[in-house]
Amino acid sequence: MGDVVQNADREFWRAPVVPVVETSANIAEACTGCGTEFIMGAGFCHVCGADRHKVASALVANCSWTRLFEAVQVWRIEWLLSAAVAFLAGILLKNQN
């Protein structure tokens, strides 16, 4: 077979090796929170929900935003508890007749 084929010293079962140059466009971005690769076109991580475009230092919540969020949550808990008390009072004080 070697006398029929030119350049018979090469192994024909191997694919030719082409050097791959990685550019920043070929490298997938990973989440800074959990390390998962972002899905193409996604603005948020599909695992932990972190914003793709925010800087890691910007993840710290603003103090005024945190206080507002806590105030809303306390207000919701108060209304939920008052609704539960009114419901239980209506059941307990219901006339049996």
C-alpha positions in Angstrom: 0.0 0.0 0.0 2.9 2.3 0.7 4.1 2.3 -2.9 0.6 3.2 -4.2 -0.1 6.1 -2.0 2.1 9.2 -1.9 3.3 10.4 1.6 2.5 7.0 3.1 4.6 7.9 6.2 1.5 9.8 7.7 -1.2 8.0 9.6 -4.5 8.5 7.8 -6.8 7.8 10.7 -5.9 11.0 12.5 -7.6 14.2 11.8 -5.4 17.2 10.9 -4.7 19.3 13.9 -5.5 23.0 13.4 -4.3 25.3 16.2 -7.3 26.9 17.9 -6.9 30.5 19.0 -9.4 31.5 21.7 -10.7 35.0 21.6 -12.8 36.7 24.1 -15.9 36.1 21.8 -15.3 32.3 22.0 -15.0 32.1 25.8 -18.3 31.8 27.6 -18.9 34.2 30.5 -19.4 32.6 33.9 -21.5 33.9 36.8 -19.4 35.4 39.6 -21.8 34.1 42.2 -22.0 30.4 41.4 -19.6 29.9 38.4 -22.2 28.6 36.0 -21.9 29.6 32.3 -24.5 32.1 31.2 -27.0 31.0 28.5 -26.6 33.0 25.3 -28.5 36.3 25.5 -29.5 35.9 29.1 -29.4 38.9 31.4 -29.4 36.8 34.6 -27.9 33.5 35.8 -30.3 30.6 35.4 -29.0 29.0 38.6 -28.6 31.7 41.2 -30.4 34.6 39.5 -27.5 37.0 39.6 -27.5 39.9 37.2 -25.0 39.3 34.3 -24.1 42.9 33.7 -23.6 44.1 37.3 -20.2 44.3 38.8 -19.6 42.1 41.8 -19.1 45.0 44.1 -22.4 46.5 43.1 -24.2 43.4 44.5 -24.2 44.9 48.0 -27.6 46.4 48.6 -28.0 50.1 49.2 -28.9 50.7 52.9 -32.0 52.8 52.1 -33.3 50.1 49.7 -32.8 47.5 52.3 -34.7 49.5 54.9 -37.6 50.1 52.5 -37.8 46.4 51.7 -37.8 45.4 55.4 -40.5 48.0 56.1 -42.7 46.6 53.4 -42.2 43.1 54.6 -43.1 44.0 58.2 -46.2 45.7 56.9 -47.2 42.6 55.0 -46.6 40.4 58.0 -48.7 42.6 60.2 -51.6 42.5 57.7 -51.3 38.7 57.4 -51.4 38.2 61.1 -54.3 40.5 61.6 -56.2 38.7 58.8 -55.4 35.3 60.5 -56.6 36.6 63.9 -59.9 37.9 62.4 -60.5 34.6 60.6 -59.9 32.6 63.7 -62.1 34.9 65.8 -64.8 34.5 63.2 -64.6 30.7 63.5 -64.5 30.7 67.3 -67.2 33.3 67.8 -69.5 31.8 65.2 -73.0 31.2 66.5 -73.8 27.5 66.7 -77.5 28.0 65.9 
